[in-house]
Amino acid sequence: MPRGGNPDLYEYRQPIDLSNRRLRTLAAALAPAYVRVSGTWANTTYFAENDEAPSTPPDGFRAVLSRERWKAVIDFAGAVRADIVTSMATGPGVRDAAGQWQSDQARRIFAYTKSAGGRIAAAEFMNEPTLAAMGGAPRGYDAAAYGRDFKAFVAFIKASEPDVIVLGPGSIGETTSQSSRQSSAEFIITRDLLTASGPGINAFSYHHYGALSQRCAPGQTTPEAALSEAWLASTGQTLAFYQSLRDEFAPGKPMWLTETAEAACGGNPWASTFLDTFRYLDQLGRLARAGVQMVAHNTLAASDYGLLDERTFRPRPNYWAALLWRALMGTIVLDAGRHKGMHLYAHCRRGIRGAVMLLAINTSRTDAAALRLPEAGERYTLSADDLQSEAVKLNGTVLELGPNDELPQLAAVTASPDTVELLPATITFLTIGGAKNPACD
């Protein structure tokens, strides 16, 4: 995934074939990228000491990561021009008799990654420490224990891996839009984590899901709510909460959203359809406008919220959206102003000096919207005959791979100057090539 909209490579039920040509072709088209390999499982996974991985996890661990499997991740990242983001084992198996975290497993995976020609660009100490108990932390683990461990982790990184970006805390579950919060006895609030851990992060990381999927909590959200203002605004509410903590405890540090998707627990069935593409692109637009530097979409190829089907690696609508975002939206964000009837975002056009790129999202299912252009431009409109379809059209033509997995040409149509109509429930990218915006030179 592109920086500013990235995939995760975890939560797959069966190991995916990272050498698959289609998978690599599609991932490489989104480069440069971060690929995040982490999750609750990472907190209690043992990294094998040698090429002979144990058949069962050692005491204190719940799973084993073989060197062969990690080498496949390294090779995949290299092939698709992605930097690896991960987190450390933090469960009982990496602790001494006093319960203090030891860096042996972390040293092993960093050393092996280097020896295999890879690079870990950034690391969180623990995946979702607000839910430490659920993530396999020792019984009674609290903010004070996290603070002690985090300081040891930072000391290890500074001494052994000084070029690695330290991310933290990687929290989830503290806003009204996040329904994963556990009982007060199990949940550790981020303020307490930051107070105990002190300085040390290079970027402030957090997670966001608008809800739990129907797999875990039936009735939390519905397809009818997928285009609602309340649903689309939830990502901003979560950002505001964690941004305020960043400002207090780590002022000036960049914000990274290191895990997000339609809904936790694998996503709802409509996460694989065009209906979720409105959430996905609106989220990227909102967060870029707010200064978030990296967004890791969960997942690349697993469950309903994967960008690709996990069995065939066939692109889903959100993949095509990511491809257009990568091709068109530059890293300089502009002020788009406010326009009635649509969500509008403006960036410098990637790869064209002086050009401006607009992303106009019409979330109304019934009403068209209009946008006035100062001059002719190029238009890329995403639509679907059925919002809950995995078939998406670009300017009226269904997007699909060629017979040898060739990506289709992302061809624009001319947008005449003056008023451009945006049909109901459509997403449009508009290039204004002659804008001569000085910020885009």
Backbone hydrogen bonds in HBPLUS format (Angstrom, degrees):
<---DONOR---> <-ACCEPTOR-->    atom                        ^
c    i                          cat <-CA-CA->   ^        H-A-AA   ^      H-
h    n   atom  resd res      DA  || num        DHA   H-A  angle D-A-AA Bond
n    s   type  num  typ     dist DA aas  dist angle  dist       angle   num
A0005-GLY N   A0002-PRO O   2.81 MM   3  5.20 119.6  2.18 146.4 140.6     1
A0006-ASN N   A0295-VAL O   2.30 MM 289  5.52 155.4  1.35 145.7 155.9     2
A0297-HIS N   A0006-ASN O   1.72 MM 291  4.85 132.0  0.88 145.2 163.5     3
A0036-ARG N   A0007-PRO O   3.39 MM  29  6.65 175.5  2.40 147.4 147.1     4
A0008-ASP N   A0297-HIS O   2.76 MM 289  6.05 102.5  2.37 156.3 158.0     5
A0300-LEU N   A0008-ASP O   2.84 MM 292  5.62 148.5  1.94 166.4 156.5     6
A0009-LEU N   A0036-ARG O   2.81 MM  27  6.11 156.7  1.87 163.1 163.2     7
A0020-ASN N   A0017-ASP O   3.11 MM   3  5.56 166.3  2.13 115.2 119.1     8
A0024-ARG N   A0020-ASN O   3.03 MM   4  6.27 164.7  2.05 154.7 158.8     9
A0025-THR N   A0021-ARG O   2.87 MM   4  6.03 158.7  1.91 151.0 157.3    10
A0026-LEU N   A0022-ARG O   2.97 MM   4  6.15 167.6  1.99 157.7 159.9    11
A0027-ALA N   A0023-LEU O   2.97 MM   4  6.11 160.4  2.01 149.7 155.6    12
A0028-ALA N   A0024-ARG O   2.88 MM   4  5.86 160.9  1.92 146.6 152.4    13
A0029-ALA N   A0025-THR O   3.23 MM   4  6.39 138.7  2.41 137.7 147.2    14
A0030-LEU N   A0027-ALA O   3.03 MM   3  5.53 157.9  2.08 112.9 120.0    15
A0031-ALA N   A0028-ALA O   3.13 MM   3  5.23 166.9  2.14 109.8 113.3    16
A0033-ALA N   A0081-ARG O   3.28 MM  48  6.57 153.7  2.35 146.8 149.5    17
A0083-ASP N   A0033-ALA O   2.88 MM  50  6.35 156.2  1.94 147.2 148.1    18
A0035-VAL N   A0083-ASP O   2.87 MM  48  6.09 158.8  1.91 151.4 155.8    19
A0085-VAL N   A0035-VAL O   3.04 MM  50  6.03 157.2  2.09 137.9 137.2    20
A0037-VAL N   A0085-VAL O   2.80 MM  48  6.19 159.1  1.84 172.6 173.4    21
A0042-ALA N   A0039-GLY O   2.96 MM   3  5.44 136.0  2.16 110.9 122.2    22
A0043-ASN N   A0040-THR O   3.17 MM   3  5.72 148.2  2.27 113.4 121.1    23
A0044-THR N   A0041-TRP O   3.20 MM   3  5.89 152.7  2.27 116.9 123.0    24
A0090-THR N   A0043-ASN O   2.74 MM  47  4.98 151.5  1.82 125.3 133.3    25
A0091-GLY N   A0043-ASN O   2.96 MM  48  5.80 136.2  2.15 168.9 157.4    26
A0062-ARG N   A0044-THR O   2.80 MM  18  5.50 171.7  1.81 156.7 158.5    27
A0046-TYR N   A0063-ALA O   2.83 MM  17  6.10 173.3  1.84 146.3 145.5    28
A0065-LEU N   A0046-TYR O   2.75 MM  19  5.94 166.1  1.77 160.2 160.5    29
A0048-ALA N   A0065-LEU O   3.10 MM  17  6.20 169.4  2.11 158.9 159.5    30
A0061-PHE N   A0058-PRO O   3.11 MM   3  5.76 149.2  2.21 145.9 145.2    31
A0093-GLY N   A0060-GLY O   3.08 MM  33  3.75 134.8  2.29 119.5 106.2    32
A0070-TRP N   A0066-SER O   3.09 MM   4  6.39 161.1  2.13 147.4 152.4    33
A0071-LYS N   A0067-ARG O   2.79 MM   4  5.90 151.2  1.87 147.3 155.7    34
A0072-ALA N   A0068-GLU O   3.09 MM   4  6.35 143.4  2.23 139.0 148.1    35
A0073-VAL N   A0069-ARG O   3.20 MM   4  6.62 145.6  2.33 140.9 149.5    36
A0074-ILE N   A0070-TRP O   2.95 MM   4  6.30 159.7  1.99 150.3 155.5    37
A0075-ASP N   A0071-LYS O   2.87 MM   4  6.09 164.0  1.89 151.6 155.6    38
A0076-PHE N   A0072-ALA O   2.91 MM   4  6.01 155.9  1.97 142.2 149.3    39
A0077-ALA N   A0073-VAL O   2.88 MM   4  6.11 168.2  1.89 155.9 158.5    40
A0078-GLY N   A0074-ILE O   3.01 MM   4  6.24 160.2  2.06 149.2 154.6    41
A0079-ALA N   A0075-ASP O   2.93 MM   4  6.10 153.6  2.00 146.4 153.8    42
A0080-VAL N   A0076-PHE O   3.04 MM   4  6.27 144.9  2.17 152.7 161.3    43
A0082-ALA N   A0077-ALA O   2.86 MM   5  4.75 171.6  1.86 146.3 147.4    44
A0121-ALA N   A0084-ILE O   2.81 MM  37  5.62 141.3  1.96 146.2 158.3    45
A0086-THR N   A0122-ALA O   3.18 MM  36  6.71 153.4  2.25 146.5 151.7    46
A0124-GLU N   A0086-THR O   2.94 MM  38  6.42 153.9  2.01 149.8 155.7    47
A0088-MET N   A0125-PHE O   3.24 MM  37  5.38 146.1  2.36 117.5 127.2    48
A0094-VAL N   A0091-GLY O   3.25 MM   3  6.10 172.5  2.25 126.5 128.5    49
A0095-ARG N   A0092-PRO O   3.37 MM   3  5.56 147.7  2.48 121.7 117.9    50
A0102-GLN N   A0094-VAL O   2.75 MM   8  5.54 149.4  1.84 175.3 170.9    51
A0096-ASP N   A0100-GLN O   3.04 MM   4  5.56 152.8  2.12 144.3 148.6    52
A0099-GLY N   A0096-ASP O   2.86 MM   3  5.21 161.7  1.89 115.1 120.4    53
A0107-ARG N   A0103-SER O   2.82 MM   4  5.99 165.8  1.84 165.8 169.7    54
A0108-ARG N   A0104-ASP O   3.00 MM   4  6.20 153.0  2.07 145.6 153.2    55
A0109-ILE N   A0105-GLN O   3.10 MM   4  6.40 161.2  2.14 153.0 155.8    56
A0110-PHE N   A0106-ALA O   3.06 MM   4  6.23 163.4  2.09 154.9 159.6    57
A0111-ALA N   A0107-ARG O   2.90 MM   4  5.95 163.7  1.92 148.8 154.0    58
A0112-TYR N   A0108-ARG O   2.93 MM   4  6.05 163.4  1.95 148.0 153.0    59
A0113-THR N   A0109-ILE O   3.03 MM   4  5.99 158.5  2.08 138.4 144.9    60
A0114-LYS N   A0110-PHE O   3.11 MM   4  6.36 161.4  2.15 149.8 153.7    61
A0115-SER N   A0111-ALA O   3.00 MM   4  6.24 163.0  2.03 149.9 155.0    62
A0116-ALA N   A0112-TYR O   2.94 MM   4  6.11 138.7  2.11 149.6 160.2    63
A0118-GLY N   A0113-THR O   2.77 MM   5  5.01 155.4  1.83 161.9 153.4    64
A0117-GLY N   A0114-LYS O   3.00 MM   3  5.16 162.0  2.03 111.2 114.5    65
A0165-ILE N   A0121-ALA O   2.94 MM  44  6.25 173.0  1.94 145.7 145.6    66
A0123-ALA N   A0165-ILE O   2.94 MM  42  6.35 156.6  2.00 169.8 171.4    67
A0167-LEU N   A0123-ALA O   2.92 MM  44  5.68 178.5  1.92 140.8 141.2    68
A0131-LEU N   A0128-GLU O   2.99 MM   3  5.68 154.4  2.05 118.1 125.2    69
A0132-ALA N   A0129-PRO O   3.16 MM   3  4.54 132.6  2.40 115.1 105.9    70
A0188-ILE N   A0130-THR O   3.04 MM  58  4.55 162.9  2.07 127.7 132.9    71
A0135-GLY N   A0131-LEU O   3.01 MM   4  6.24 140.7  2.17 147.2 159.4    72
A0135-GLY N   A0132-ALA O   3.05 MM   3  4.90 122.4  2.40  91.2 106.7    73
A0137-ALA N   A0132-ALA O   3.00 MM   5  5.35 164.3  2.03 149.1 146.2    74
A0136-GLY N   A0133-ALA O   3.19 MM   3  5.42 163.8  2.22 110.9 112.1    75
A0141-TYR N   A0138-PRO O   3.09 MM   3  5.60 142.3  2.24 145.1 141.2    76
A0146-TYR N   A0142-ASP O   3.00 MM   4  6.34 157.6  2.05 151.4 158.3    77
A0147-GLY N   A0143-ALA O   2.83 MM   4  6.07 163.4  1.86 154.4 158.6    78
A0148-ARG N   A0144-ALA O   3.06 MM   4  6.30 160.3  2.10 147.8 152.3    79
A0149-ASP N   A0145-ALA O   2.97 MM   4  6.19 163.4  2.00 149.9 154.6    80
A0150-PHE N   A0146-TYR O   2.71 MM   4  5.85 164.2  1.74 161.5 166.0    81
A0151-LYS N   A0147-GLY O   3.13 MM   4  6.23 158.4  2.17 144.3 149.2    82
A0152-ALA N   A0148-ARG O   3.28 MM   4  6.57 149.6  2.38 139.8 147.6    83
A0153-PHE N   A0149-ASP O   2.90 MM   4  6.23 151.7  1.98 149.7 158.3    84
A0154-VAL N   A0150-PHE O   2.88 MM   4  6.16 162.5  1.91 155.7 159.3    85
A0155-ALA N   A0151-LYS O   3.01 MM   4  6.17 157.2  2.06 142.8 149.2    86
A0156-PHE N   A0152-ALA O   2.99 MM   4  6.21 153.6  2.06 143.1 150.1    87
A0157-ILE N   A0153-PHE O   2.95 MM   4  6.27 162.8  1.98 154.7 158.7    88
A0158-LYS N   A0154-VAL O   2.91 MM   4  6.09 170.6  1.92 155.3 158.0    89
A0159-ALA N   A0155-ALA O   3.06 MM   4  6.15 153.8  2.13 143.8 150.6    90
A0160-SER N   A0156-PHE O   2.85 MM   4  5.85 159.5  1.89 154.9 160.8    91
A0161-GLU N   A0157-ILE O   2.72 MM   4  4.67 144.1  1.85 125.7 137.4    92
A0164-VAL N   A0161-GLU O   3.04 MM   3  5.72 169.7  2.06 127.3 130.5    93
A0202-ASN N   A0166-VAL O   2.71 MM  36  5.13 166.1  1.73 145.1 150.2    94
A0203-ALA N   A0166-VAL O   3.29 MM  37  6.62 145.6  2.42 154.9 153.8    95
A0168-GLY N   A0203-ALA O   3.26 MM  35  6.73 141.0  2.42 154.7 165.4    96
A0205-SER N   A0168-GLY O   2.89 MM  37  4.98 154.0  1.96 108.8 116.7    97
A0170-GLY N   A0205-SER O   2.97 MM  35  4.72 148.9  2.07 122.9 118.2    98
A0207-HIS N   A0171-SER O   2.80 MM  36  5.95 146.1  1.91 174.3 174.2    99
A0178-GLN N   A0175-THR O   2.99 MM   3  5.39 161.9  2.02 113.7 119.7   100
A0186-GLU N   A0183-SER O   2.91 MM   3  5.48 145.1  2.03 116.0 125.4   101
A0187-PHE N   A0183-SER O   2.99 MM   4  6.10 154.6  2.06 157.8 165.9   102
A0192-ASP N   A0189-ILE O   3.12 MM   3  5.60 123.5  2.46 107.5 119.7   103
A0193-LEU N   A0189-ILE O   3.19 MM   4  6.58 152.8  2.26 145.5 153.7   104
A0194-LEU N   A0190-THR O   2.87 MM   4  6.12 165.9  1.89 164.2 165.8   105
A0195-THR N   A0191-ARG O   2.96 MM   4  6.10 154.8  2.03 144.9 152.3   106
A0196-ALA N   A0192-ASP O   3.04 MM   4  6.12 157.8  2.09 144.5 149.8   107
A0197-SER N   A0193-LEU O   2.93 MM   4  6.05 151.1  2.02 147.3 155.7   108
A0198-GLY N   A0194-LEU O   3.10 MM   4  5.90 153.0  2.18 143.1 147.5   109
A0204-PHE N   A0254-PRO O   2.82 MM  50  6.14 151.5  1.90 168.3 173.0   110
A0256-TRP N   A0204-PHE O   2.84 MM  52  5.96 163.5  1.87 152.0 151.2   111
A0206-TYR N   A0256-TRP O   3.11 MM  50  6.65 139.3  2.29 155.8 167.0   112
A0258-THR N   A0206-TYR O   3.03 MM  52  6.06 132.5  2.27 151.4 164.0   113
A0208-HIS N   A0259-GLU O   3.01 MM  51  6.47 162.1  2.04 163.9 169.6   114
A0264-ALA N   A0211-ALA O   2.91 MM  53  6.37 153.9  1.98 158.6 156.4   115
A0213-SER N   A0264-ALA O   2.93 MM  51  5.68 147.6  2.04 135.8 142.9   116
A0216-CYS N   A0213-SER O   3.01 MM   3  5.77 144.7  2.14 119.0 126.0   117
A0217-ALA N   A0213-SER O   2.92 MM   4  6.00 163.5  1.94 156.7 161.5   118
A0220-GLN N   A0217-ALA O   3.37 MM   3  6.19 147.0  2.49 149.5 146.9   119
A0225-ALA N   A0222-THR O   3.09 MM   3  5.42 144.2  2.22 106.6 116.1   120
A0226-ALA N   A0223-PRO O   3.12 MM   3  5.15 160.3  2.16 106.2 112.4   121
A0228-SER N   A0225-ALA O   3.06 MM   3  5.15 165.5  2.08 112.2 116.0   122
A0232-LEU N   A0228-SER O   3.10 MM   4  6.35 171.5  2.10 155.0 157.1   123
A0233-ALA N   A0229-GLU O   2.90 MM   4  5.89 145.8  2.02 145.2 154.3   124
A0234-SER N   A0231-TRP O   3.29 MM   3  5.54 154.2  2.36 104.8 112.1   125
A0236-GLY N   A0233-ALA O   3.04 MM   3  5.47 128.7  2.32 110.2 122.7   126
A0237-GLN N   A0233-ALA O   3.23 MM   4  6.60 147.5  2.35 148.7 158.3   127
A0238-THR N   A0234-SER O   3.08 MM   4  6.37 159.4  2.12 152.8 156.8   128
A0239-LEU N   A0235-THR O   3.05 MM   4  6.24 161.0  2.09 141.7 147.4   129
A0240-ALA N   A0236-GLY O   2.91 MM   4  6.05 163.6  1.94 145.9 150.2   130
A0241-PHE N   A0237-GLN O   3.15 MM   4  6.37 155.3  2.21 143.8 149.6   131
A0242-TYR N   A0238-THR O   3.12 MM   4  6.45 170.2  2.13 159.3 160.0   132
A0243-GLN N   A0239-LEU O   2.67 MM   4  5.70 152.1  1.74 157.8 167.4   133
A0244-SER N   A0240-ALA O   3.11 MM   4  6.14 148.8  2.21 139.7 145.6   134
A0246-ARG N   A0242-TYR O   2.86 MM   4  6.17 152.9  1.94 146.2 154.5   135
A0247-ASP N   A0243-GLN O   2.88 MM   4  6.11 159.7  1.92 149.1 153.6   136
A0248-GLU N   A0244-SER O   3.20 MM   4  6.36 139.9  2.37 133.4 143.1   137
A0249-PHE N   A0245-LEU O   2.86 MM   4  5.99 166.8  1.88 158.0 160.9   138
A0250-ALA N   A0246-ARG O   2.70 MM   4  4.88 150.6  1.78 135.8 144.4   139
A0253-LYS N   A0250-ALA O   3.15 MM   3  5.86 164.0  2.18 142.6 144.8   140
A0293-GLN N   A0255-MET O   2.93 MM  38  5.98 150.4  2.02 160.8 167.2   141
A0257-LEU N   A0294-MET O   2.86 MM  37  6.02 162.8  1.89 168.8 163.0   142
A0296-ALA N   A0257-LEU O   2.83 MM  39  6.21 154.7  1.89 165.6 172.2   143
A0260-THR N   A0296-ALA O   3.13 MM  36  6.36 123.7  2.46 159.7 165.1   144
A0298-ASN N   A0260-THR O   2.78 MM  38  5.62 164.5  1.80 164.7 163.4   145
A0271-ALA N   A0268-ASN O   2.87 MM   3  5.42 163.8  1.90 122.1 127.3   146
A0272-SER N   A0269-PRO O   3.47 MM   3  6.31 170.9  2.48 118.3 120.2   147
A0273-THR N   A0270-TRP O   3.12 MM   3  5.13 164.6  2.15 108.0 111.0   148
A0276-ASP N   A0273-THR O   3.21 MM   3  6.01 148.5  2.32 118.4 123.5   149
A0274-PHE N   A0389-SER O   3.00 MM 115  5.99 152.9  2.08 154.8 156.6   150
A0277-THR N   A0274-PHE O   2.98 MM   3  5.13 144.9  2.11 104.7 115.6   151
A0275-LEU N   A0387-LEU O   2.79 MM 112  4.94 119.2  2.16 160.6 152.1   152
A0280-TYR N   A0276-ASP O   3.02 MM   4  6.31 162.6  2.06 153.0 158.3   153
A0281-LEU N   A0277-THR O   3.00 MM   4  6.06 178.0  2.00 149.9 150.3   154
A0282-ASP N   A0278-PHE O   2.98 MM   4  5.84 154.4  2.04 142.1 150.5   155
A0283-GLN N   A0279-ARG O   2.85 MM   4  5.83 151.2  1.93 143.0 151.0   156
A0284-LEU N   A0280-TYR O   3.08 MM   4  6.39 158.3  2.13 146.3 151.7   157
A0285-GLY N   A0281-LEU O   2.96 MM   4  6.17 159.8  2.00 147.4 152.9   158
A0286-ARG N   A0282-ASP O   2.86 MM   4  6.05 167.2  1.88 152.8 156.2   159
A0287-LEU N   A0283-GLN O   2.94 MM   4  6.01 170.9  1.95 154.2 157.0   160
A0288-ALA N   A0284-LEU O   2.97 MM   4  5.96 157.1  2.02 144.4 150.9   161
A0289-ARG N   A0285-GLY O   3.06 MM   4  6.14 161.2  2.09 146.4 151.8   162
A0290-ALA N   A0286-ARG O   3.04 MM   4  6.29 136.7  2.23 138.4 150.5   163
A0292-VAL N   A0287-LEU O   2.90 MM   5  5.29 156.5  1.96 156.9 151.4   164
A0291-GLY N   A0288-ALA O   3.05 MM   3  5.09 159.1  2.10 103.8 110.3   165
A0307-LEU N   A0299-THR O   3.06 MM   8  6.47 146.2  2.17 139.0 145.1   166
A0308-LEU N   A0300-LEU O   2.90 MM   8  6.09 140.9  2.05 148.5 161.0   167
A0306-GLY N   A0303-SER O   3.30 MM   3  5.67 167.7  2.32 112.4 115.5   168
A0316-ARG N   A0307-LEU O   3.02 MM   9  5.65 156.4  2.07 164.6 157.5   169
A0309-ASP N   A0314-ARG O   3.01 MM   5  5.28 161.9  2.04 141.1 146.2   170
A0313-PHE N   A0309-ASP O   2.73 MM   4  4.65 141.3  1.87 135.7 144.1   171
A0319-TYR N   A0316-ARG O   2.89 MM   3  5.40 136.2  2.09 114.3 126.8   172
A0320-TRP N   A0316-ARG O   3.40 MM   4  6.89 155.5  2.46 153.6 159.7   173
A0321-ALA N   A0317-PRO O   3.01 MM   4  6.33 152.3  2.09 148.2 156.8   174
A0322-ALA N   A0318-ASN O   2.92 MM   4  6.09 155.0  1.98 140.6 146.8   175
A0323-LEU N   A0319-TYR O   2.88 MM   4  6.18 153.1  1.95 152.3 160.3   176
A0324-LEU N   A0320-TRP O   3.03 MM   4  6.28 158.9  2.07 147.6 152.0   177
A0325-TRP N   A0321-ALA O   2.93 MM   4  6.16 161.9  1.96 151.2 156.7   178
A0326-ARG N   A0322-ALA O   2.89 MM   4  6.08 163.5  1.92 149.6 153.8   179
A0327-ALA N   A0323-LEU O   2.97 MM   4  6.15 155.4  2.03 144.9 151.8   180
A0328-LEU N   A0324-LEU O   2.91 MM   4  5.88 150.5  2.00 152.2 158.8   181
A0329-MET N   A0325-TRP O   2.97 MM   4  5.22 149.4  2.06 133.5 143.3   182
A0350-ARG N   A0328-LEU O   2.91 MM  22  5.15 173.1  1.91 132.5 134.8   183
A0330-GLY N   A0348-CYS O   2.80 MM  18  5.11 140.6  1.95 167.3 174.7   184
A0348-CYS N   A0332-ILE O   2.91 MM  16  5.52 151.2  1.99 153.2 159.7   185
A0334-LEU N   A0346-ALA O   2.82 MM  12  5.17 169.6  1.83 138.9 139.8   186
A0343-HIS N   A0361-ILE O   2.90 MM  18  5.02 161.0  1.93 142.1 148.3   187
A0361-ILE N   A0343-HIS O   2.85 MM  18  5.02 165.3  1.87 148.6 153.7   188
A0345-TYR N   A0359-LEU O   2.94 MM  14  5.08 150.8  2.02 139.1 148.5   189
A0359-LEU N   A0345-TYR O   2.78 MM  14  5.08 158.3  1.82 152.2 156.0   190
A0347-HIS N   A0357-MET O   2.93 MM  10  5.24 161.2  1.96 152.9 159.2   191
A0357-MET N   A0347-HIS O   2.75 MM  10  5.24 175.9  1.75 160.7 159.7   192
A0349-ARG N   A0355-ALA O   2.93 MM   6  5.23 174.9  1.93 123.8 125.2   193
A0352-ILE N   A0349-ARG O   3.43 MM   3  5.82 176.2  2.44 126.6 126.7   194
A0355-ALA N   A0352-ILE O   3.28 MM   3  5.65 160.2  2.32 122.9 128.3   195
A0354-GLY N   A0440-CYS O   2.98 MM  86  4.58 172.6  1.98 107.5 109.8   196
A0437-ASN N   A0354-GLY O   2.98 MM  83  4.83 155.5  2.04 135.2 128.5   197
A0356-VAL N   A0432-ILE O   3.17 MM  76  5.19 163.2  2.20 130.8 133.3   198
A0432-ILE N   A0356-VAL O   2.82 MM  76  5.19 170.2  1.83 161.7 163.1   199
A0358-LEU N   A0430-LEU O   2.80 MM  72  4.97 167.2  1.81 147.3 151.8   200
A0430-LEU N   A0358-LEU O   2.82 MM  72  4.97 157.8  1.86 141.5 147.8   201
A0360-ALA N   A0428-THR O   2.75 MM  68  5.16 171.1  1.76 163.9 164.3   202
A0428-THR N   A0360-ALA O   2.86 MM  68  5.16 171.7  1.87 154.0 156.8   203
A0362-ASN N   A0426-THR O   3.03 MM  64  5.53 165.3  2.05 169.0 173.0   204
A0425-ALA N   A0364-SER O   2.76 MM  61  5.58 128.2  2.03 151.8 159.3   205
A0369-ALA N   A0422-LEU O   2.84 MM  53  4.96 158.7  1.88 140.6 147.8   206
A0422-LEU N   A0369-ALA O   2.71 MM  53  4.96 172.6  1.71 151.3 150.3   207
A0371-LEU N   A0420-VAL O   2.89 MM  49  5.10 153.6  1.96 142.3 151.2   208
A0420-VAL N   A0371-LEU O   2.61 MM  49  5.10 159.4  1.65 147.0 154.5   209
A0373-LEU N   A0418-ASP O   2.64 MM  45  4.99 164.6  1.67 148.5 146.1   210
A0418-ASP N   A0373-LEU O   3.00 MM  45  4.99 164.1  2.03 142.2 141.0   211
A0377-GLY N   A0415-ALA O   2.79 MM  38  4.89 158.7  1.84 142.5 149.8   212
A0415-ALA N   A0377-GLY O   2.79 MM  38  4.89 176.5  1.79 132.2 132.4   213
A0378-GLU N   A0431-THR O   3.03 MM  53  4.97 148.7  2.13 130.2 140.1   214
A0431-THR N   A0378-GLU O   2.83 MM  53  4.97 160.2  1.87 144.7 151.0   215
A0379-ARG N   A0413-VAL O   2.71 MM  34  5.20 162.3  1.74 158.4 164.4   216
A0413-VAL N   A0379-ARG O   3.01 MM  34  5.20 155.6  2.07 139.8 147.1   217
A0380-TYR N   A0429-PHE O   2.84 MM  49  5.02 152.1  1.92 154.9 158.6   218
A0429-PHE N   A0380-TYR O   2.79 MM  49  5.02 163.9  1.81 146.9 150.6   219
A0395-ASN N   A0381-THR O   2.79 MM  14  5.08 165.0  1.82 149.4 153.6   220
A0382-LEU N   A0427-ILE O   2.66 MM  45  5.10 167.1  1.68 163.7 165.7   221
A0427-ILE N   A0382-LEU O   3.12 MM  45  5.10 164.0  2.15 144.9 149.0   222
A0383-SER N   A0393-LYS O   3.05 MM  10  5.21 147.8  2.16 136.7 144.5   223
A0393-LYS N   A0383-SER O   2.76 MM  10  5.21 176.5  1.76 160.7 161.2   224
A0389-SER N   A0386-ASP O   3.00 MM   3  5.32 117.8  2.40 132.6 127.4   225
A0399-LEU N   A0392-VAL O   2.93 MM   7  6.09 168.6  1.94 167.0 164.4   226
A0394-LEU N   A0397-THR O   2.77 MM   3  5.25 162.1  1.80 145.7 143.3   227
A0397-THR N   A0394-LEU O   3.08 MM   3  5.25 170.5  2.09 113.6 116.4   228
A0402-GLY N   A0406-GLU O   2.76 MM   4  4.66 159.1  1.81 137.1 143.9   229
A0405-ASP N   A0402-GLY O   3.00 MM   3  4.92 147.3  2.11 121.4 116.5   230
A0435-ALA N   A0432-ILE O   3.35 MM   3  5.64 155.2  2.41 117.8 116.2   231
A0440-CYS N   A0437-ASN O   2.91 MM   3  5.43 156.6  1.96 117.3 125.1   232
A0441-ASP N   A0438-PRO O   3.46 MM   3  5.45 171.0  2.47 105.3 105.7   233
